[in-house]
């Protein structure tokens, strides 16, 4: 236990922690910050979000036919609101635009009319004009939902899955792509920051002692080569602590996005851009992506430790770690963390990929330990 | 001299540096091959330029048109035979056949069809040049850039002034007819983006990684190997640090040359630019997004290429100096590497703190870190932050001076430092 604590102290020394914080701050501002802010500022994602919050309050988990009729009524009401706004403005009257119908059919080639359009939609940014096209679009979505869902299936297996969703009626779930897409891209940048941080703290773990020839002392002491395992344990523990802290930080920032009302909504919604192999709710999806990141961090820890125990100098280790890290992070953000469990991947792709990743890194590290047990440290 | 060769040997015999060098070149080759699916089509333009030259004037256009019509007649002969139809243009022809061309025509005829289609695309682009350039308003571009970054007051005024200066150059460019030259159709092939935006950016990052590793490795070699107590107490003593600096510069230039040579050689073997080397880079055909590439000086493609390569070398030296100073101050190579990365990141995010009303917002643009992100608009109109006429040169000179002074201070300190 004492050795473990000392090893942990070595991993989390003060210089490392300072650099770690700086790395995370920079990665946050370079990659993550945009998505945190954009969600509540950018249009139309914010309008869609607001519309769905309203729907969630009124309809609950799913939108049935009756509630859909209400949704249509809301659309009519919104049109009336837009009409009232248009009629309240003198310049529209002069241009001969009397209601919303005229407004969308306006001849935008005409400079003056285009100016008016810009004024309402972009300069003043009147909410209802942003919402209306989406309300209309989503009414169409709901009416044609079976066709639209089936159109996304590219082969038989996917078609079966889509039919299953349609049977269960999951596609009417009150969940939208704005929230999901935002979470997905946030998760990609957050997992990248996490993997980079893990690589940064784990890589020196064996090298530090090997380079200073401290392992000669350690291996001839009473604890002997078992210290190799202790360091391994310390590394895994350090990763676990680090990833947990980073996730706590991330989710406390993410909570400002206010998406908790969608946590229990199914993600296989017609208004979303993913069709999953499983009946997941948003909170399930979040859990899966968190677990996925933990596994990736674990794998990258083991690989980093392997490189660390083999490397002779820092330069050599950095040189090896750069392509490995680059490869793992690119693969992760393209396939392993991105749209997890989507039917665009083969059904068991995700499970297999993660299992293979764990197995490879474990086997490599176990072989390394077996060799180290018998290695002649003086050549 | 001997000692420098020995230092150089440390790098050449390091398997990591060599390994990374090979890996990078392989990666670049894969990148080039992935983008090379249209290389056969490029030959059509090469042949056209052989026949007519690349300068577009009335005489050339007339010849071009005649040749095109001649070819169209021969196509019509074939189509009449096979489908008994006549076509006035290739657009008409392709409207008839969306699929199934292969079923009707044989290989040779397909070649002619493809060639004619491409000829017509170039011809149409030539016809639209005058219209595009007469409606091109540089000051409008300035306003849209100002809007994009929400600049106000003095900052906006600076951007306007830049563009005012640039519009003079734009007039000159149009008078010189630099835009009226045949070149690979940018809107279709995007070769300028592939070469100068993607490939050069990749190359620069690879070079920086190697330069950082080499310099940090060699500067801290004695400390990493616990030989500092021997080497720095000899007669030569701490002057060794100067040798190390020279060797690191030399090695950086060597790896830069190797990567550039290998990558660009492959690129120009895959994409045949023969006959087009002297086409001005500001040619309208080079445009691959919605705004043409407009250079500050009259430059041919090959000149632009060499200036870009020159700038890459200069930036290599700057980064060499930066990492030398960092590695000298931080003896742990591992931390030195990450401190370098962190400083890189800071230079990218700190300028965002500058208020959008004052000229301080432009300071962030005058760093090598900013420069390497936009290699495709070096020496050109490049948006709100990079349209200063001497942007690249000013950056280089300021940073070279700064790094020079800091290096001297760093070396002086090292000579008196407690090891």
Boltz contact constraints between the chains, C-beta under 6 A:
constraints:
  - contact:
      token1: [A, 19]
      token2: [B, 338]
      max_distance: 6.0
  - contact:
      token1: [A, 22]
      token2: [B, 342]
      max_distance: 6.0
  - contact:
      token1: [A, 26]
      token2: [B, 345]
      max_distance: 6.0
  - contact:
      token1: [A, 29]
      token2: [B, 349]
      max_distance: 6.0
  - contact:
      token1: [A, 204]
      token2: [B, 334]
      max_distance: 6.0
  - contact:
      token1: [A, 313]
      token2: [B, 224]
      max_distance: 6.0
  - contact:
      token1: [A, 314]
      token2: [B, 333]
      max_distance: 6.0
  - contact:
      token1: [A, 314]
      token2: [B, 334]
      max_distance: 6.0
  - contact:
      token1: [A, 315]
      token2: [B, 213]
      max_distance: 6.0
  - contact:
      token1: [A, 315]
      token2: [B, 217]
      max_distance: 6.0
  - contact:
      token1: [A, 315]
      token2: [B, 333]
      max_distance: 6.0
  - contact:
      token1: [A, 316]
      token2: [B, 16]
      max_distance: 6.0
  - contact:
      token1: [A, 318]
      token2: [B, 337]
      max_distance: 6.0
  - contact:
      token1: [A, 319]
      token2: [B, 16]
      max_distance: 6.0
  - contact:
      token1: [A, 319]
      token2: [B, 20]
      max_distance: 6.0
